[in-house]
Amino acid sequence: MAKQRRARRTTRSGPASRKHRSAGRGGGARKWSARVTRESNALDLDAGVFKLSSPKRIAASLKRSAERSKRRKADAYRSALSMLTFYINRAGRNLPASRKRTLNKAKDELRAQFGRE
């Protein structure tokens, strides 16, 4: 009976092992969210906006970008908030807790700057 036991597979197959594979489009296929942040068709973001240390400055930069944009489909507030939320959600696993706090405070500040408290 011991001879009939199958050898263990060294690689997994299933959803857990597939989530880190690229989609077959070369080495950069996993970086689609970074490309969206850089080349968004809705907003032209200032360089390093999400790396700023002040929630007020992050919110002000997003507001300025959203109000200047002629390509956005929604109103300026919605575009700015959705870009901030997108960044938090896509980078969330890799962000330190202090950075998440800063970005979430930037959300509150963005609401205040648009008068939507």
Residue pairs with C-beta under 8 A, 6 or more apart in sequence:
11 17
20 30
22 29
22 30
23 29
33 86
33 90
33 91
36 86
37 45
37 50
37 83
37 86
37 87
37 90
40 83
41 71
42 69
42 71
42 72
42 73
42 79
42 83
43 62
43 65
43 66
43 69
43 72
43 79
43 80
43 83
44 65
44 68
44 69
45 61
45 62
45 65
45 83
46 61
46 64
46 65
49 58
49 61
49 62
49 65
50 58
50 87
50 91
50 103
52 58
52 61
53 102
55 102
55 103
55 105
55 106
55 108
55 109
56 106
56 109
58 84
58 102
58 103
58 106
58 109
58 110
59 80
59 106
59 107
59 109
59 110
59 112
59 113
60 113
62 80
62 81
62 83
62 84
62 106
62 110
63 76
63 80
63 110
63 113
63 114
65 80
66 72
66 76
66 77
66 79
66 80
66 83
67 76
69 76
69 79
72 79
73 79
74 82
76 114
77 110
77 114
77 116
80 110
80 114
81 107
81 110
81 111
84 103
84 106
84 107
84 110
85 107
87 103
88 95
88 100
88 103
88 104
92 100
95 103
111 117
